[in-house]
Amino acid sequence: MSRVGCAILAAGGSRRLGLPKQLVLWRGRELVRHAVLQALRSNADEVAVIVGAHAERVVPVVSDLPLSCIVNLGWREGIASSIRCATHWAAQKDLHALILMVSDQPHLDAHHLDRLIAMHEAGFMKVASRYSGVVGVPALFPATAFRRLFGLSGDAGAAAILRDDPGTLSIEWPAGEVDIDTTRDLALLLDEPEKPARQVPRLRHFERRRVHGDPITTEDRA
């Protein structure tokens, strides 16, 4: 059985939105906390959140949860610096696979993350989400792809690694079309009617992990 980790990339400065998207309240919960809780409720073995621009405000939102909190001092470079931090964490944890996810996809749930993990366990090495005609995050990368993830730079994400591999499995996930980059995106999200929440265990998956999370560490690999 593979050991899989989830890393939430939440280090950006939210320049286009004009306020920290990680801290946007949606249905009574910050977006970053929502993302972390879905990762913890999934079948992932380890969870980390990569913070940066608003670390001093984001860390307290998730510090009560069993996860690794990594401060990326090089966040200004772009998302690649956070991907490198997440990959370094996964390598240190000796994980067999890493799911990269972001904090501004409000409709993400543990069920979708478990679909990625299940397909990896079934034999697919790279597994991505597909929406709006493209493949993207959340996406699962095997340890054999860590070297390429380490090699990313600037504001380039990991989509090219997925596109370059014809063996990448993409799972349709229309809800991934909704993310929060601009004030218009946020207004549309807040106008959405609330749907009944998927029933998921609140604590059962937490019991598999240590009671306390790892100490906060600082990564500056930009």
N, C-alpha and C positions, 0 to 999 in steps of 0.2 A: 504494500500500500504506500503510495507516495505521500510525503509530507508537503503540504501546500500552505503557503503564506499569502495573506492579502495585505497590500500596502495602499493606503489611501493617500493620494498626492494632494496636499492641501497647503502648499507653500506660496502660492502666487499672490500677487499684489492686487488683483481684481481691478486693474486700471480702468477697463471699459465700463465696469459697473459703478465705480466710484465709492464703493464700500466693500468691506470684506465679505465675499460671497459665502465663505465658510461659516459665518456667523448669522446669515440670514435665517430668521425664524420662519418656519413653515409647519403649520399644524402643531404649534407648541414646542417645536424642537429645532435646534440649530442644524443646518444642513450637514455640517461635518459630524455632529454626533449621530445623526440619522445614518450616515454612511458607515460609521464605525460600528454601530449596533447591528447593522445588517451583516457586516463582515463577521462579527462575533457570533451571530446566530447561525451562520453558515457552517459548513463542514470543514472550513479552513482550520489548520492546526495552530497558526500564529497570525497575529494581526499587528500592523504598525501604521502609524500616521506620520507623514512627513510634513513638518510645518516650517514656516520661514518668515514671510513678510509680516504677519500678524501673530507671531508665535506667542507673545506674552498674553494675548487674548484668547487664542485658540486652545492652548494647552490646558487651561483650567476647565474648559468645556468637556474634555475627555479624560482628565487625569484620574478620575475615579474608576476607570474601566481597565480591565486586564489586557494591556497592550504595550507595545514599545512606542515611545514618542521620540522622534528624531528631528532635531533642528538642523535645517539646511541653510547654512550661512551664505551659500552661493546662489540663492534663489533668483537673484536678479538676472542670471544668465538665461533662464528659461526653464521649461519643464524637464529638459534633459538632465539638469543637475539633480532634480528630485528623483528621477528614474535611477540615476546612478546611486543615490543614497539608498533607495529602496532595494536595489540589487545587491549593494554591499551588505545590507542588513540580512537579506535572504541567504547570501553566501555564508555569513557568520553563523546563521542559524542552521546551516547545513540542510536547507530545504531543497526538495526535488523539483519544485515548481513555484512560480510567483504569479499572483494575480495583481495586475496594476489596475487601480480604479481611482476615480476622482470624487470630490465631495459635492459637486454641483449637478448631479443627476438625481433629482429628488425621487424618481419612481423606481430606483434600484431597490431590490429586495434580496433577501438571503436565498430565495428559491432560484433566482437567476444565477447567482454565484455558484450554487450547488449544481446547476446544469453544466456550467463550465468545468467544474471539478469532475463530474460524472463522465463527461466526454473524454477528459484527459485519462481517467482511470480505464476507460474503454479502449484506449490505445492511440488517441489523437494527441500529438505532441503540443501543438499550439492551438488554442481555442479562443476565438474572439467573438465579440457581439457585432451584429449587423443591423444598421438602421440608416435611414436616409440614403440608401444605396452604397454605403461605405462600411468598412470594418473598423472597429474601434474598441475603446474600453467600455466595460471591463474586459480585459483580455488576459489569458493565462499563457505564461512562457515557461518552458522547461529549463532546467539548470544548464542544459547545453546551449541555450540562447543567452546566458548571462554575459558572456564575453561581448556579444554584439550590443547588449543593453549598456554595458560599461562604456562602449565606444561612442554613444550618442553625445551630441553637443548642441548648445544653443537652444532654440525654441522648437526643435524638431522632436516630436514624440516617437513612439515605437511603431506607428502604423506601417512604416516602410518595411520593417522586419516581418510583419504579418503578410503584407502584400507580396513580398519576395519569395515566400514559401508556398508553393502550390498545394502543399499538404495541410495548410491551415484550415481548420474547420471553423466556419462562422455560423453562429446561432442567431436566428432572427429575433430581434428584441425591439419592436417599434417604440416602446416607452423610452428608449435611449435617445430619441430625437429631442427630448426636453432636457435642456441644460440652461444654466444661468450665466450669461455673459454680459448682458446689457440690461438697462432699466426696463426696456420693453419685455425682455424675457421674464424678468421678475414680475412685472405687472400681469402678464398672461398666467404665470404660475399661481399668483395669489388669487386670480379670478376663477381658477379651476374649481368645479364642484368636488366636494370630498366624497370619496368612494369608501365602501367598507374595507377595513384593513384586513390583509391576509393574516390568518391566525397562525402565529409561530410561537414556540416556547420562549419564554423570556429569560429563563435562568439555566435550563438544562445544559445547553452547550457551554455556558460559562463554567460549569462544574468540572469540565474536563481540563481546565487550565488552572494555573496557580491563582491564588486569591489576589495577589498584588501584581501589577504590571512591572515591566522592566524599568529601571531608572531612566530618566531622560538623558539622551546622549546627543552630542553635537557632531554633525558631519559637515565638512566644508570641502567638497570634492569638485567644485566648479573650476 
